[in-house]
């Protein structure tokens, strides 16, 4: 069986890696499903982050008897421009998938369609905890810089690893290599804000890299309350400073938890199940 993942970006966008590249690598290595990205004949096509240009292609897939799977990572269902695209693509789909329970509930409420949750697995290899220190880091796409800008200049030892932008100077240009290097240098990762439906992939990868995470609450972060600080960011930094000796143990326990529930194998198995359904 052949499956093609259709995604509008490249490895600089996290969703490309989590929703196309990582599933492809697992499927090709561990199953009888042959996967490609943005090319090739297929028995099933997965549209991740659907665009208006995908609509005619999806219609042709339906005519040809090719299975259409639509992957909804962002809550754009009521967006002025993208909302109609998302709704039409969902209507054309044989199956809808998404990365979180919150997004599944949003899709059901807005469209009446059921969807399958396929997690974003960790992509960062497990490293020894190194949370006892003062080096702070924010990692994220440049479109999300507004969440960290209020803290710049107020916190010492804060580094930012992000993509090209006009809002900051002195940031570390994002690449997978730079992100890994910064996570290895940092002790605490700050994640001030997140939409309720968003995958906790930044939190998960920061923990796997050995860092303690201080994060603003969201629906998809609450399960990590025992292992991280979920709440007011400044209060979290004060707490982490007071309990430095406990942080590495908390990170180690969190890594065990993540390996059990967010592994690439679990993610790949779910993709295989949905594609073959």
Backbone as CSV, one residue per row, in Angstrom:
resi,resn,N_x,N_y,N_z,CA_x,CA_y,CA_z,C_x,C_y,C_z
1,UNK,0.841,-1.199,0.000,0.000,0.000,0.000,0.872,1.243,0.000
2,UNK,0.484,2.255,-0.773,1.245,3.482,-0.873,0.450,4.643,-0.278
3,UNK,1.148,5.527,0.441,0.518,6.726,0.987,1.406,7.926,0.687
4,UNK,0.779,9.028,0.311,1.507,10.272,0.067,1.068,11.312,1.093
5,UNK,2.036,11.904,1.775,1.766,13.018,2.677,1.936,14.318,1.889
6,UNK,0.946,15.177,1.969,0.996,16.469,1.278,1.090,17.553,2.339
7,UNK,2.181,18.309,2.297,2.408,19.365,3.295,3.014,20.562,2.588
8,UNK,2.581,21.788,2.934,3.018,22.967,2.184,4.374,23.522,2.557
9,UNK,5.093,22.900,3.503,6.327,23.517,3.982,7.484,22.542,3.922
10,UNK,8.469,22.751,4.808,9.655,21.912,4.863,10.046,21.727,6.319
11,UNK,11.234,21.192,6.568,11.641,20.814,7.924,11.780,21.995,8.875
12,UNK,11.765,23.233,8.358,11.817,24.384,9.252,10.504,24.569,10.004
13,UNK,9.432,23.956,9.531,8.145,24.019,10.216,7.944,22.730,10.991
14,UNK,7.659,22.864,12.286,7.549,21.687,13.141,6.511,20.706,12.630
15,UNK,5.386,21.215,12.120,4.331,20.298,11.672,4.779,19.437,10.500
16,UNK,5.704,19.936,9.680,6.225,19.110,8.589,6.949,17.887,9.148
17,UNK,7.738,18.111,10.201,8.490,16.994,10.770,7.564,16.027,11.508
18,UNK,6.646,16.594,12.333,5.789,15.739,13.156,4.681,15.066,12.364
19,UNK,4.157,15.753,11.330,2.956,15.262,10.658,3.237,14.693,9.269
20,UNK,4.489,14.705,8.836,4.830,14.132,7.532,6.138,13.338,7.594
21,UNK,7.235,14.007,7.958,8.541,13.356,7.898,8.665,12.198,8.880
22,UNK,8.298,12.400,10.131,8.426,11.328,11.118,7.492,10.150,10.825
23,UNK,6.227,10.389,10.459,5.389,9.255,10.058,5.965,8.500,8.859
24,UNK,6.468,9.247,7.868,7.065,8.593,6.692,8.212,7.672,7.098
25,UNK,9.094,8.165,7.944,10.253,7.366,8.340,9.824,6.103,9.074
26,UNK,8.840,6.231,9.967,8.373,5.045,10.696,7.701,4.053,9.749
27,UNK,6.795,4.524,8.908,6.040,3.624,8.035,6.962,2.874,7.080
28,UNK,7.917,3.587,6.480,8.813,2.940,5.525,9.741,1.929,6.189
29,UNK,10.074,2.150,7.447,11.004,1.263,8.139,10.311,0.084,8.806
30,UNK,9.063,0.250,9.248,8.457,-0.736,10.132,7.165,-1.370,9.614
31,UNK,6.659,-0.936,8.470,5.404,-1.485,7.970,5.532,-1.799,6.482
32,UNK,4.459,-2.356,5.929,4.427,-2.622,4.490,3.844,-1.446,3.716
33,UNK,3.642,-0.320,4.381,3.163,0.902,3.737,4.361,1.680,3.204
34,UNK,4.312,2.043,1.946,5.371,2.852,1.351,4.895,4.297,1.296
35,UNK,5.634,5.186,1.944,5.213,6.574,2.103,6.141,7.522,1.358
36,UNK,5.564,8.573,0.795,6.318,9.644,0.151,5.755,10.980,0.638
37,UNK,6.464,12.055,0.337,6.003,13.397,0.683,5.931,14.239,-0.585
38,UNK,4.732,14.749,-0.856,4.493,15.674,-1.971,4.837,15.094,-3.334
39,UNK,4.723,13.769,-3.470,4.985,13.161,-4.773,4.514,11.710,-4.762
40,UNK,4.388,11.148,-5.964,4.143,9.719,-6.081,2.677,9.333,-6.133
41,UNK,2.403,8.219,-6.814,1.064,7.644,-6.833,0.772,7.026,-5.479
42,UNK,-0.486,7.041,-5.090,-0.809,6.578,-3.744,-2.203,5.977,-3.703
43,UNK,-2.368,5.060,-2.749,-3.696,4.525,-2.441,-4.414,5.426,-1.446
44,UNK,-3.646,6.214,-0.689,-4.203,7.164,0.273,-3.336,8.414,0.262
45,UNK,-3.982,9.568,0.422,-3.262,10.838,0.478,-3.627,11.534,1.783
46,UNK,-2.598,11.955,2.531,-2.788,12.684,3.784,-2.498,14.152,3.525
47,UNK,-3.502,14.995,3.694,-3.336,16.437,3.545,-3.134,17.040,4.928
48,UNK,-1.906,17.467,5.218,-1.608,18.094,6.500,-1.500,19.602,6.298
49,UNK,-2.110,20.384,7.213,-2.220,21.833,7.046,-2.811,22.148,5.672
50,UNK,-4.058,21.726,5.429,-4.651,21.873,4.089,-4.686,23.311,3.618
51,UNK,-4.495,23.475,2.314,-4.499,24.776,1.659,-5.563,24.778,0.563
52,UNK,-5.921,25.970,0.093,-6.930,26.084,-0.951,-6.533,25.300,-2.200
53,UNK,-5.224,25.280,-2.487,-4.749,24.570,-3.673,-4.957,23.062,-3.575
54,UNK,-5.208,22.543,-2.372,-5.412,21.103,-2.203,-6.815,20.653,-2.573
55,UNK,-7.770,21.575,-2.655,-9.168,21.175,-2.814,-9.389,20.407,-4.116
56,UNK,-8.910,20.922,-5.232,-9.106,20.228,-6.515,-8.400,18.882,-6.519
57,UNK,-7.226,18.829,-5.907,-6.498,17.559,-5.826,-7.288,16.546,-5.012
58,UNK,-7.850,16.983,-3.883,-8.641,16.080,-3.050,-9.875,15.576,-3.796
59,UNK,-10.505,16.466,-4.566,-11.670,16.054,-5.366,-11.271,15.002,-6.400
60,UNK,-10.126,15.201,-7.019,-9.662,14.222,-8.011,-9.336,12.888,-7.354
61,UNK,-8.745,12.948,-6.154,-8.483,11.714,-5.415,-9.776,10.948,-5.177
62,UNK,-10.807,11.641,-4.769,-12.093,10.986,-4.530,-12.616,10.331,-5.812
63,UNK,-12.511,11.025,-6.931,-12.977,10.469,-8.212,-12.188,9.226,-8.591
64,UNK,-10.887,9.233,-8.267,-10.013,8.119,-8.643,-10.085,6.947,-7.669
65,UNK,-10.835,7.117,-6.575,-10.913,6.059,-5.579,-9.758,6.055,-4.606
66,UNK,-9.001,7.142,-4.589,-7.898,7.280,-3.633,-8.441,7.794,-2.308
67,UNK,-8.015,7.179,-1.225,-8.517,7.556,0.092,-7.958,8.910,0.502
68,UNK,-8.818,9.778,1.036,-8.427,11.126,1.446,-8.455,11.215,2.970
69,UNK,-7.297,11.569,3.556,-7.168,11.768,4.995,-6.745,13.217,5.217
70,UNK,-7.481,13.942,6.023,-7.172,15.349,6.291,-6.694,15.482,7.728
71,UNK,-5.523,16.086,7.891,-4.871,16.242,9.192,-5.012,17.696,9.631
72,UNK,-5.761,17.922,10.713,-6.050,19.272,11.186,-5.217,19.561,12.432
73,UNK,-4.176,20.374,12.272,-3.290,20.711,13.390,-3.648,22.044,14.034
74,UNK,-4.323,22.919,13.282,-4.596,24.274,13.762,-6.097,24.539,13.762
75,UNK,-6.557,25.273,14.749,-7.968,25.609,14.846,-8.261,26.837,13.981
76,UNK,-8.280,26.595,12.660,-8.608,27.654,11.709,-10.033,27.498,11.177
77,UNK,-10.864,26.746,11.879,-12.189,26.418,11.358,-13.073,27.651,11.195
78,UNK,-12.818,28.692,11.979,-13.596,29.915,11.861,-12.775,31.093,11.345
79,UNK,-11.583,30.794,10.829,-10.740,31.828,10.238,-11.395,32.339,8.954
80,UNK,-11.330,33.657,8.744,-12.024,34.251,7.594,-11.595,33.624,6.274
81,UNK,-10.291,33.450,6.076,-9.797,32.911,4.807,-9.675,31.392,4.824
82,UNK,-9.095,30.841,5.911,-8.803,29.415,5.939,-9.987,28.571,6.395
83,UNK,-10.927,29.167,7.131,-12.058,28.394,7.627,-12.815,27.649,6.539
84,UNK,-13.221,28.341,5.457,-13.919,27.620,4.380,-13.078,26.511,3.754
85,UNK,-11.765,26.726,3.654,-10.876,25.689,3.100,-10.862,24.465,4.003
86,UNK,-10.688,24.696,5.304,-10.637,23.575,6.245,-11.943,22.799,6.232
87,UNK,-13.047,23.521,6.214,-14.350,22.852,6.250,-14.605,22.056,4.977
88,UNK,-14.228,22.598,3.822,-14.425,21.856,2.582,-13.524,20.627,2.535
89,UNK,-12.282,20.769,2.979,-11.375,19.617,2.984,-11.869,18.529,3.942
90,UNK,-12.397,18.941,5.087,-12.959,17.954,6.017,-14.143,17.252,5.363
91,UNK,-14.958,18.004,4.626,-16.088,17.405,3.940,-15.681,16.425,2.865
92,UNK,-14.543,16.640,2.243,-14.051,15.750,1.199,-13.334,14.517,1.748
93,UNK,-13.048,14.514,3.018,-12.180,13.475,3.584,-12.932,12.187,3.889
94,UNK,-12.207,11.078,3.773,-12.684,9.795,4.272,-12.393,9.664,5.755
95,UNK,-11.332,10.323,6.210,-10.928,10.252,7.606,-10.287,11.575,8.003
96,UNK,-10.585,12.036,9.218,-9.967,13.239,9.763,-9.084,12.825,10.932
97,UNK,-7.880,13.394,11.000,-6.988,13.149,12.126,-6.521,14.485,12.680
98,UNK,-6.025,14.472,13.915,-5.531,15.675,14.565,-4.577,15.254,15.679
99,UNK,-3.774,16.184,16.230,-2.742,15.799,17.200,-3.172,15.812,18.657
100,UNK,-4.338,16.391,18.984,-4.716,16.523,20.391,-6.201,16.249,20.599
101,UNK,-6.542,15.883,21.826,-7.939,15.672,22.203,-8.724,16.974,22.087
102,UNK,-8.108,18.087,22.476,-8.784,19.375,22.393,-9.159,19.709,20.958
103,UNK,-8.255,19.447,20.013,-8.553,19.698,18.606,-9.622,18.745,18.104
104,UNK,-9.595,17.503,18.558,-10.649,16.549,18.199,-12.021,17.066,18.623
105,UNK,-12.105,17.603,19.838,-13.378,18.115,20.341,-13.821,19.349,19.563
106,UNK,-12.871,20.192,19.156,-13.210,21.377,18.370,-13.763,20.976,17.003
107,UNK,-13.138,19.992,16.372,-13.611,19.544,15.060,-15.029,18.981,15.164
108,UNK,-15.265,18.197,16.196,-16.601,17.622,16.410,-17.632,18.725,16.628
109,UNK,-17.302,19.700,17.459,-18.248,20.768,17.767,-18.561,21.631,16.555
110,UNK,-17.560,21.882,15.714,-17.726,22.798,14.586,-18.265,22.123,13.331
111,UNK,-17.957,20.859,13.127,-18.321,20.204,11.861,-19.171,18.954,12.040
112,UNK,-19.225,18.422,13.240,-19.942,17.181,13.467,-19.157,15.938,13.111
113,UNK,-17.935,16.111,12.606,-17.118,14.971,12.181,-16.305,14.421,13.344
114,UNK,-16.217,13.099,13.396,-15.315,12.443,14.325,-13.908,12.453,13.740
115,UNK,-12.906,12.437,14.599,-11.520,12.394,14.130,-10.696,11.512,15.046
116,UNK,-9.581,11.040,14.516,-8.653,10.197,15.258,-7.489,11.045,15.755
117,UNK,-7.134,10.874,17.024,-5.989,11.599,17.580,-4.714,10.806,17.321
118,UNK,-3.767,11.446,16.657,-2.429,10.884,16.464,-1.442,11.886,17.046
119,UNK,-0.757,11.500,18.093,0.102,12.413,18.836,1.282,12.902,18.003
120,UNK,1.855,14.021,18.421,3.190,14.415,17.977,4.185,13.721,18.902
121,UNK,4.963,12.818,18.370,5.958,12.113,19.184,7.164,13.013,19.443
122,UNK,7.981,12.628,20.424,9.213,13.384,20.652,10.202,13.105,19.525
123,UNK,10.932,14.134,19.118,11.990,13.966,18.121,13.376,14.163,18.726
124,UNK,13.418,14.697,19.926,14.674,14.929,20.641,15.075,13.660,21.388
125,UNK,16.300,13.182,21.168,16.767,12.009,21.905,16.889,12.338,23.387
126,UNK,16.762,11.328,24.224,16.812,11.530,25.667,18.232,11.866,26.109
127,UNK,18.352,12.927,26.895,19.643,13.370,27.432,19.561,13.422,28.956
128,UNK,20.714,13.331,29.602,20.733,13.422,31.062,20.180,14.770,31.512
129,UNK,19.386,14.797,32.579,18.859,16.069,33.084,19.977,17.025,33.483
130,UNK,19.782,18.305,33.173,20.753,19.343,33.546,19.986,20.631,33.861
131,UNK,19.021,20.494,34.773,18.103,21.601,35.051,18.578,22.535,36.154
132,UNK,19.591,22.147,36.897,20.045,22.946,38.036,20.992,24.042,37.543
133,UNK,20.404,25.168,37.163,21.204,26.275,36.654,20.314,27.442,36.281
134,UNK,20.922,28.503,35.740,20.191,29.747,35.497,20.031,30.096,34.023
135,UNK,20.458,29.226,33.120,20.344,29.528,31.695,18.919,29.255,31.218
136,UNK,18.271,30.311,30.720,16.886,30.235,30.275,16.823,30.237,28.747
137,UNK,15.807,29.557,28.193,15.681,29.440,26.742,14.220,29.473,26.341
138,UNK,13.949,30.151,25.243,12.660,30.033,24.560,12.932,29.534,23.161
139,UNK,12.184,28.522,22.709,12.277,28.024,21.339,10.885,28.078,20.727
140,UNK,10.828,28.436,19.458,9.533,28.488,18.807,9.600,29.181,17.461
141,UNK,8.492,29.050,16.714,8.396,29.692,15.405,8.287,31.200,15.588
142,UNK,8.810,31.934,14.631,8.824,33.396,14.741,7.420,33.997,14.813
143,UNK,6.414,33.303,14.315,5.054,33.829,14.410,4.541,33.825,15.850
144,UNK,5.236,33.115,16.734,4.826,33.045,18.140,5.697,33.896,19.062
145,UNK,6.514,34.778,18.490,7.427,35.581,19.309,6.699,36.449,20.330
146,UNK,5.454,36.802,20.039,4.722,37.677,20.963,4.616,37.083,22.354
147,UNK,4.748,35.754,22.485,4.628,35.155,23.808,5.865,35.369,24.666
148,UNK,7.030,35.568,24.048,8.258,35.709,24.832,8.763,37.152,24.877
149,UNK,8.361,38.001,23.944,8.859,39.374,23.906,8.645,40.121,25.223
150,UNK,7.519,39.962,25.930,7.355,40.686,27.202,8.407,40.343,28.255
151,UNK,9.099,39.218,28.107,10.082,38.791,29.112,11.505,39.210,28.745
152,UNK,11.711,39.632,27.510,13.049,40.007,27.063,13.451,41.327,27.728
153,UNK,14.629,41.346,28.321,15.095,42.509,29.056,14.754,42.449,30.522
154,UNK,13.816,41.588,30.893,13.429,41.446,32.296,14.093,40.243,32.954
155,UNK,14.582,39.314,32.152,15.191,38.094,32.683,16.633,37.988,32.209
156,UNK,17.540,37.758,33.138,18.931,37.532,32.762,19.081,36.142,32.150
157,UNK,20.083,35.993,31.323,20.454,34.684,30.768,19.336,34.046,29.951
158,UNK,18.511,34.888,29.301,17.446,34.359,28.444,17.888,34.393,26.990
159,UNK,17.905,33.225,26.356,18.210,33.118,24.931,16.946,32.757,24.168
160,UNK,16.899,33.161,22.901,15.753,32.874,22.040,16.264,32.205,20.773
161,UNK,15.693,31.067,20.458,16.039,30.338,19.232,14.796,30.317,18.356
162,UNK,14.854,31.048,17.230,13.668,31.199,16.393,14.082,31.479,14.954
163,UNK,13.069,31.623,14.088,13.327,31.872,12.682,13.497,33.350,12.365
164,UNK,13.741,33.687,11.093,13.975,35.076,10.686,12.819,35.985,11.082
165,UNK,13.154,37.150,11.641,12.117,38.075,12.082,12.700,39.475,12.208
166,UNK,11.805,40.459,12.286,12.211,41.857,12.434,11.983,42.375,13.845
167,UNK,11.561,41.508,14.746,11.227,41.949,16.099,12.411,41.899,17.055
168,UNK,13.368,41.016,16.792,14.474,40.800,17.724,15.811,40.919,17.023
169,UNK,16.819,41.251,17.804,18.206,41.127,17.370,18.903,40.223,18.378
170,UNK,19.945,39.574,17.949,20.719,38.745,18.861,20.100,37.398,19.167
171,UNK,19.112,37.005,18.400,18.524,35.682,18.611,19.361,34.612,17.903
172,UNK,19.174,33.357,18.317,19.866,32.240,17.672,19.011,31.769,16.503
173,UNK,19.521,31.807,15.268,18.717,31.371,14.118,18.304,29.911,14.278
174,UNK,17.023,29.641,14.037,16.537,28.285,14.249,17.069,27.327,13.191
175,UNK,17.538,26.198,13.647,17.797,25.004,12.841,17.700,23.856,13.826
176,UNK,17.539,22.667,13.322,17.484,21.523,14.232,18.772,21.433,15.032
177,UNK,19.912,21.692,14.372,21.195,21.615,15.053,21.309,22.695,16.135
178,UNK,20.904,23.930,15.803,20.975,25.009,16.794,20.010,24.765,17.951
179,UNK,18.841,24.253,17.642,17.888,23.965,18.712,18.459,22.936,19.678
180,UNK,19.045,21.887,19.161,19.625,20.860,20.024,20.776,21.420,20.845
181,UNK,21.592,22.251,20.231,22.716,22.849,20.956,22.220,23.757,22.073
182,UNK,21.179,24.544,21.808,20.647,25.443,22.827,19.966,24.682,23.953
183,UNK,19.271,23.613,23.624,18.655,22.792,24.663,19.714,22.118,25.528
184,UNK,20.853,21.769,24.936,21.939,21.177,25.711,22.582,22.200,26.644
185,UNK,22.568,23.477,26.255,23.177,24.540,27.060,22.235,25.041,28.139
186,UNK,20.929,25.014,27.854,19.947,25.604,28.757,19.659,24.697,29.950
187,UNK,19.153,25.323,31.001,18.675,24.593,32.181,17.154,24.594,32.271
188,UNK,16.551,25.731,31.951,15.103,25.882,32.047,14.580,26.463,30.744
189,UNK,13.522,25.860,30.225,12.860,26.346,29.014,11.557,27.026,29.416
190,UNK,11.356,28.235,28.913,10.136,29.000,29.171,9.180,28.849,27.992
191,UNK,7.925,28.559,28.298,6.871,28.476,27.285,5.673,29.269,27.815
192,UNK,5.703,30.595,27.650,4.692,31.421,28.321,3.258,31.180,27.876
193,UNK,3.016,30.990,26.582,1.645,30.885,26.112,1.510,29.761,25.100
194,UNK,0.286,29.297,24.954,-0.010,28.300,23.933,-1.512,28.247,23.752
195,UNK,-1.955,28.138,22.496,-3.376,27.939,22.248,-3.814,26.616,22.868
196,UNK,-5.052,26.569,23.312,-5.555,25.400,24.032,-5.418,24.118,23.223
197,UNK,-5.580,24.197,21.920,-5.599,22.995,21.074,-4.211,22.521,20.669
198,UNK,-3.184,23.331,20.943,-1.853,23.046,20.417,-1.220,21.802,21.041
199,UNK,-0.469,21.100,20.225,0.324,19.969,20.706,1.384,20.451,21.689
200,UNK,1.683,19.662,22.728,2.733,20.049,23.688,4.126,19.632,23.224
201,UNK,4.380,19.638,21.920,5.653,19.094,21.423,6.869,19.887,21.894
202,UNK,6.749,21.223,22.068,7.914,21.977,22.556,8.242,21.592,23.990
203,UNK,7.222,21.427,24.797,7.417,20.994,26.185,8.056,19.613,26.226
204,UNK,7.547,18.709,25.431,8.019,17.321,25.429,9.482,17.245,25.004
205,UNK,9.840,17.930,23.949,11.218,17.854,23.469,12.187,18.552,24.410
206,UNK,11.738,19.604,25.068,12.602,20.280,26.050,12.915,19.363,27.216
207,UNK,11.910,18.625,27.668,12.133,17.675,28.762,13.054,16.553,28.325
208,UNK,12.820,16.005,27.144,13.677,14.915,26.666,15.126,15.370,26.525
209,UNK,15.322,16.664,26.264,16.680,17.206,26.149,17.347,17.394,27.500
210,UNK,16.567,17.244,28.595,17.141,17.336,29.933,16.842,18.615,30.671
211,UNK,15.962,19.469,30.112,15.646,20.747,30.726,14.368,20.670,31.564
212,UNK,14.287,21.528,32.556,13.037,21.727,33.282,12.225,22.757,32.512
213,UNK,10.903,22.603,32.524,10.029,23.496,31.765,9.145,24.293,32.707
214,UNK,9.093,25.590,32.454,8.149,26.491,33.124,7.192,26.983,32.047
215,UNK,5.912,26.634,32.168,4.972,26.873,31.082,3.661,27.453,31.581
216,UNK,3.093,28.294,30.754,1.748,28.811,30.996,0.742,27.680,30.801
217,UNK,-0.351,27.660,31.561,-1.312,26.553,31.443,-1.990,26.501,30.075
218,UNK,-2.243,25.297,29.622,-3.115,25.038,28.474,-3.685,23.649,28.647
219,UNK,-4.734,23.356,27.922,-5.413,22.069,28.068,-4.475,20.897,27.806
220,UNK,-3.583,21.057,26.838,-2.725,19.944,26.446,-1.437,19.871,27.266
221,UNK,-1.243,20.787,28.220,-0.065,20.741,29.099,-0.403,20.226,30.490
222,UNK,-1.678,20.175,30.831,-2.057,19.909,32.220,-1.612,18.531,32.702
223,UNK,-1.443,17.563,31.786,-1.033,16.231,32.221,0.404,16.211,32.744
224,UNK,1.158,17.278,32.496,2.562,17.333,32.918,2.749,18.117,34.211
225,UNK,1.669,18.393,34.924,1.756,19.210,36.144,2.683,18.613,37.198
226,UNK,2.729,17.294,37.283,3.564,16.669,38.305,5.054,16.765,37.988
227,UNK,5.384,17.055,36.743,6.776,16.994,36.314,7.366,18.354,35.950
228,UNK,6.521,19.359,35.738,6.969,20.682,35.313,6.243,21.732,36.144
229,UNK,6.528,23.005,35.871,5.722,24.073,36.467,4.719,24.528,35.425
230,UNK,3.450,24.347,35.699,2.385,24.813,34.823,1.619,25.891,35.588
231,UNK,1.792,27.142,35.157,1.164,28.247,35.873,1.849,29.551,35.511
232,UNK,1.773,30.529,36.384,2.411,31.809,36.159,3.915,31.632,35.964
233,UNK,4.449,32.198,34.899,5.844,31.964,34.536,6.809,32.547,35.568
234,UNK,6.589,33.753,36.011,7.508,34.360,36.969,7.470,33.611,38.300
235,UNK,6.296,33.190,38.725,6.208,32.382,39.947,6.922,31.055,39.760
236,UNK,6.819,30.494,38.557,7.503,29.236,38.272,9.010,29.360,38.349
237,UNK,9.547,30.473,37.878,10.993,30.693,37.967,11.438,30.838,39.424
238,UNK,10.637,31.515,40.227,10.961,31.634,41.651,10.937,30.274,42.331
239,UNK,9.936,29.457,41.977,9.840,28.115,42.553,11.043,27.268,42.140
240,UNK,11.384,27.320,40.846,12.510,26.525,40.358,13.808,26.934,41.040
241,UNK,13.987,28.218,41.300,15.192,28.685,41.982,15.246,28.184,43.419
242,UNK,14.079,28.082,44.061,14.035,27.624,45.453,14.235,26.126,45.586
243,UNK,13.915,25.378,44.530,13.982,23.917,44.594,14.899,23.344,43.512
244,UNK,16.028,24.017,43.300,16.950,23.593,42.244,17.378,22.135,42.387
245,UNK,17.574,21.701,43.615,18.078,20.348,43.834,17.068,19.273,43.433
246,UNK,15.809,19.629,43.259,14.771,18.654,42.902,14.522,18.577,41.396
247,UNK,15.017,19.550,40.657,14.602,19.684,39.265,15.044,18.502,38.397
248,UNK,16.277,18.033,38.568,16.747,16.933,37.726,15.912,15.670,37.937
249,UNK,15.518,15.406,39.175,14.682,14.230,39.433,13.322,14.382,38.764
250,UNK,12.775,15.594,38.793,11.485,15.824,38.135,11.605,15.628,36.622
251,UNK,12.697,16.109,36.051,12.923,15.937,34.611,13.057,14.450,34.273
252,UNK,13.803,13.714,35.093,14.002,12.279,34.846,12.669,11.524,34.880
253,UNK,11.832,11.833,35.852,10.512,11.193,35.919,9.661,11.572,34.705
254,UNK,9.754,12.824,34.297,8.992,13.274,33.132,9.453,12.556,31.864
255,UNK,10.752,12.328,31.734,11.262,11.613,30.566,10.711,10.190,30.511
256,UNK,10.632,9.532,31.651,10.047,8.187,31.696,8.592,8.232,31.234
257,UNK,7.866,9.215,31.733,6.453,9.371,31.377,6.297,9.586,29.871
258,UNK,7.126,10.447,29.302,7.039,10.764,27.880,7.407,9.562,27.017
259,UNK,8.420,8.816,27.406,8.813,7.649,26.624,7.686,6.617,26.540
260,UNK,6.873,6.535,27.577,5.766,5.584,27.583,4.598,6.040,26.729
261,UNK,4.392,7.352,26.601,3.155,7.865,26.005,3.338,8.661,24.720
262,UNK,4.559,9.087,24.416,4.774,9.943,23.243,5.917,9.431,22.356
263,UNK,6.067,8.157,22.293,7.187,7.602,21.523,6.901,7.641,20.018
264,UNK,7.946,7.736,19.188,7.757,7.650,17.738,7.084,6.353,17.314
265,UNK,7.321,5.271,18.053,6.684,3.997,17.706,5.170,4.060,17.886
266,UNK,4.706,4.640,18.987,3.265,4.774,19.203,2.648,5.664,18.130
267,UNK,3.327,6.754,17.802,2.844,7.644,16.754,2.754,6.911,15.426
268,UNK,3.810,6.179,15.067,3.825,5.479,13.792,2.772,4.390,13.705
269,UNK,2.568,3.675,14.800,1.533,2.631,14.813,0.147,3.227,14.581
270,UNK,-0.119,4.385,15.178,-1.419,5.018,14.980,-1.621,5.466,13.526
271,UNK,-0.567,6.000,12.913,-0.679,6.368,11.512,-0.962,5.133,10.665
272,UNK,-0.279,4.044,10.935,-0.508,2.816,10.181,-1.946,2.341,10.326
273,UNK,-2.474,2.394,11.540,-3.855,1.960,11.783,-4.848,2.813,10.996
274,UNK,-4.652,4.127,11.011,-5.580,5.017,10.325,-5.497,4.838,8.814
275,UNK,-4.287,4.748,8.308,-4.108,4.616,6.853,-4.714,3.308,6.343
276,UNK,-4.605,2.258,7.114,-5.133,0.949,6.692,-6.607,0.754,7.007
277,UNK,-7.188,1.653,7.782,-8.571,1.464,8.244,-9.527,1.325,7.061
